[in-house]
Amino acid sequence: MDMTVSFAGLTLDNPIITASGTFGYGVEYMRFGDLGRLGAMVVKGLSLEPRRGNLMPRIAETPAGMLNAIGLQNIGAREFVEKRLPALPWAKTPVIANLYACEAEEFGELAAYLAAQEGIAALEVNISCPNVSEGGILFGQDPRLAARVTEAVKRRAGSKPVIVKLTPNVTDIAAMARAAQDAGADALSLINTLSGMAVDARTRRPRLANVVGGLSGPAIKPVALRCVWQVCQAVKIPVIGIGGIASAEDVLEFILVGATAVQVGTANFIRPDAAFRLVDELPALCATLGVESWDAYRGSLKA
């Protein structure tokens, strides 16, 4: 079976993409597999200027997932472009930049800079991070703000596709998806983490310095599947599924409910070669289950 998937002007050798915030800047994972075999990479969220992130502790394990409150720590867009991007196999594997800013116009400025870089294939707009006090999830919980950010990025993105990453921490994620689509988004990715917290009964303290963090991993997969399925019914643009994906069967489940591709996140922390293993395992599972083409299988859930 041909593993190739195409969306928003991008062509990927397979539907396996690494999720932002879980794969560093890509170069850190070179020793665990061939980056050139991945469908695409979404690098760690970038802001115009470097960010120190939140105070530690910033990660806590839970029975079926992980809480994090990193706060979008990053080296800044310029240092990434100058020192990390040249080391990535961007001519073979599309590199997608994840954008974070505090204002819509700042998103636009960041988009213009990154879209001008030859090694950047697309822009993913983070309007869904629950762990920052400015911007982040606030943009993703108000359709008007989501549309304003999407329009600002789209206006400055040139020919580069714009993917808007949605939060599940809303009453109606389909409404947010339609707002982003109507504002010009070329594709959507979902879901980001669910807001949660963990506390220590003995010390009587929260396990995260930020108190509240974002829950990811296997615990959120049912929520993610529901959100992807609902959004795929509501929009006409491609959807990238995210949330607890750790096996080839997980990948097929997200495509079954309508996703065009998937992003692998927390699994990369459990096994650094997780995304590479999925690339290897997916063709055999497709053959076993009689999946002969993505077009025929995508969205074929018998609900």
C-alpha positions in Angstrom: 0.0 0.0 0.0 1.2 3.5 -0.8 1.7 5.2 2.6 1.9 8.7 1.0 -0.5 11.4 2.3 -1.1 14.9 0.9 -2.8 17.9 2.5 -2.6 21.6 2.3 0.0 21.5 -0.4 2.3 19.1 1.5 3.2 15.6 0.4 4.4 13.2 3.2 5.9 9.8 2.7 3.7 8.5 5.5 1.1 10.0 8.0 3.5 9.9 11.0 4.4 13.4 12.3 6.1 14.2 15.6 4.2 16.6 17.8 5.5 19.9 19.0 7.0 20.0 22.4 7.7 16.3 22.5 10.5 16.0 19.9 12.8 18.9 20.8 14.2 20.7 17.7 14.5 17.3 15.9 18.3 17.1 16.2 18.0 15.6 19.7 16.4 12.5 18.2 18.8 11.8 15.4 20.5 9.1 17.4 17.2 7.2 17.8 16.2 6.9 14.1 16.5 8.4 10.6 14.6 11.7 10.6 14.3 11.3 6.8 11.9 8.4 7.3 9.3 10.4 9.2 6.3 11.9 7.4 7.1 15.3 8.9 8.3 17.0 12.0 6.7 19.7 14.1 9.5 21.3 16.1 9.3 22.7 19.6 7.1 25.8 19.8 8.9 29.0 18.8 8.5 32.6 19.8 10.1 35.7 18.4 12.4 36.0 21.4 13.7 33.1 23.7 11.5 32.1 26.6 12.6 30.7 29.9 9.3 28.9 30.6 7.7 28.2 33.9 9.4 27.4 37.2 10.2 23.7 38.0 8.9 21.2 38.7 7.2 21.3 35.3 6.4 17.6 34.6 4.5 15.1 36.7 3.6 11.5 35.7 0.0 10.3 36.2 -1.4 6.8 36.1 -2.2 7.0 32.3 -0.4 10.0 31.1 1.7 13.0 31.8 1.1 16.5 33.1 3.4 19.3 31.9 3.6 23.0 32.5 6.8 23.8 30.5 5.5 27.3 29.6 6.8 27.2 26.0 10.5 27.5 26.9 12.4 27.9 23.7 15.5 29.3 22.1 13.7 31.8 19.9 12.9 31.6 16.2 16.1 33.2 15.0 18.5 30.8 16.9 16.4 27.9 15.7 16.7 29.0 12.1 20.4 29.7 12.4 21.7 26.8 14.5 19.2 23.9 14.4 17.3 24.0 11.1 20.4 23.5 8.9 21.0 20.2 10.6 17.5 18.8 9.8 16.8 16.8 6.6 14.1 19.4 5.6 14.6 18.6 1.9 13.4 15.0 2.6 11.1 15.5 5.6 8.9 18.6 5.9 9.7 20.7 8.9 6.7 22.4 10.4 7.3 25.4 12.7 5.0 25.7 15.7 4.3 29.4 16.5 3.6 31.1 19.8 3.0 34.8 20.5 1.1 37.0 23.0 -0.7 39.2 20.4 -2.2 38.6 17.0 0.2 41.0 15.2 3.1 39.3 16.9 1.9 36.0 15.5 1.9 37.7 12.1 5.5 39.0 12.5 6.7 35.6 13.6 4.9 33.9 10.7 6.5 36.3 8.2 10.0 35.5 9.5 9.6 31.7 9.6 7.7 31.5 6.3 10.6 33.2 4.6 12.9 30.4 5.6 13.5 27.8 2.8 13.6 24.8 5.3 10.2 25.6 6.8 7.4 23.7 5.0 4.4 24.9 7.0 3.4 26.9 10.1 1.4 25.4 13.0 -0.3 28.1 15.0 -0.4 27.3 18.7 -3.6 28.9 20.1 -4.1 26.1 22.6 -1.2 25.9 25.2 -2.8 25.9 28.7 0.5 26.6 30.4 1.2 30.3 29.7 -0.4 33.3 31.3 -0.5 35.4 28.1 -2.1 34.3 24.9 -2.0 30.5 24.5 -5.2 28.8 25.3 -7.1 32.2 25.5 -6.8 32.6 21.8 -8.2 29.1 21.3 -11.3 29.5 23.5 -12.8 32.5 21.7 -13.8 32.0 18.1 -13.2 35.7 17.4 -9.7 35.7 18.8 -8.9 32.4 17.0 -10.0 33.9 13.8 -8.0 37.1 14.4 -4.8 35.1 15.0 -5.4 32.8 12.0 -6.0 35.8 9.8 -2.8 37.6 11.0 -0.7 34.5 10.4 -2.3 33.7 7.0 -1.7 37.3 5.9 2.0 37.0 6.5 2.6 33.3 5.7 3.0 33.8 1.9 2.7 30.4 0.2 3.4 28.3 3.3 0.4 26.3 4.6 -1.1 27.4 7.9 -2.2 24.7 10.4 -4.2 25.8 13.5 -3.7 23.7 16.6 -6.9 23.5 18.7 -7.5 23.0 22.4 -10.1 20.5 23.8 -10.7 22.8 26.7 -13.7 24.4 25.1 -17.4 23.8 25.1 -17.7 23.3 21.3 -14.5 22.4 19.5 -16.3 22.2 16.2 -17.2 25.9 16.5 -13.5 26.7 17.0 -12.6 24.6 14.0 -15.1 26.4 11.8 -13.8 29.8 13.0 -10.2 28.9 12.1 -11.3 27.4 8.7 -13.3 30.5 7.9 -10.4 32.7 8.8 -8.2 31.0 6.2 -6.6 28.0 7.9 -5.3 25.4 5.5 -5.5 22.5 8.0 -6.2 21.9 11.7 -4.4 19.8 14.3 -6.0 18.6 17.5 -6.0 18.0 20.3 -3.6 19.9 22.5 -3.5 18.8 26.2 -6.4 18.8 28.6 -6.1 21.0 31.7 -5.4 19.0 34.8 -3.5 18.9 38.1 -1.7 16.6 40.5 -1.2 17.0 44.2 0.9 15.3 46.9 -1.2 14.3 49.9 1.9 14.0 52.1 3.5 17.4 51.4 0.1 19.0 50.7 1.6 20.7 47.7 0.9 20.6 44.0 3.3 18.4 41.9 3.7 21.3 39.4 5.1 24.7 40.3 2.5 26.1 38.0 -0.2 24.1 39.9 -2.2 23.4 36.8 -0.7 21.7 33.7 -1.6 20.0 30.5 -2.5 16.3 30.5 -1.3 14.1 27.6 -0.7 10.5 26.8 -3.0 7.4 26.7 -5.5 9.0 29.1 -6.6 11.6 26.6 -7.0 9.3 23.5 -10.7 8.8 23.8 -11.3 12.6 24.1 -9.0 13.2 21.1 -10.8 10.6 19.0 -14.1 12.2 19.8 -12.8 15.7 19.0 -11.3 14.6 15.7 -14.4 12.9 14.7 -16.6 15.9 15.5 -14.3 18.4 13.8 -14.0 16.2 10.7 -17.8 16.4 10.4 -17.8 20.1 10.8 -15.0 21.4 8.4 -13.8 20.7 4.9 -10.1 21.3 5.5 -7.8 18.4 6.5 -7.4 17.4 10.1 -4.3 16.1 11.9 -5.1 13.9 14.9 -3.1 14.1 18.1 -3.7 12.5 21.5 -2.2 9.4 23.1 -1.0 7.8 19.8 1.5 5.1 20.6 0.8 2.2 18.3 0.1 1.6 14.6 -3.5 0.7 15.6 -3.8 4.1 17.3 -2.8 5.7 14.0 -5.5 3.8 12.0 -8.1 4.7 14.6 -7.5 8.4 14.1 -7.6 8.0 10.3 -10.8 5.9 10.6 -12.6 8.9 12.2 -11.4 11.2 9.5 -7.8 12.4 10.2 -5.5 12.8 7.3 -2.3 12.4 9.4 -1.4 12.1 13.0 1.1 13.6 15.4 3.0 11.4 18.0 3.6 13.2 21.3 4.0 11.8 24.7 5.0 8.3 23.3 8.3 10.0 22.3 9.1 10.5 26.0 8.3 6.8 26.9 10.3 5.5 23.9 12.4 7.9 22.0 12.1 5.7 18.9 8.3 5.6 19.1 7.6 7.6 15.9 10.2 5.6 13.9 8.6 2.3 15.1 5.2 3.5 13.9 6.6 4.2 10.4 7.9 0.6 10.4 4.8 -1.0 11.8 2.0 0.8 9.9 2.4 -1.0 6.5 2.1 -4.4 8.0 -1.0 -3.5 10.1 -2.6 -2.0 7.0 -2.0 -5.3 5.1 -3.4 -7.4 8.0 -6.6 -5.3 8.3 -7.1 -5.0 4.5 -6.5 -1.3 4.3 -5.7 -0.7 0.6 -5.7 3.1 0.3 -5.9 6.1 2.7 -8.7 7.6 0.6 -10.9 4.6 1.0 -10.2 4.1 4.7 -10.2 7.7 5.9 -13.5 8.6 7.7 -15.0 5.1 7.0 -16.2 4.7 10.6 -19.5 2.8 10.6 -21.2 5.0 13.2 
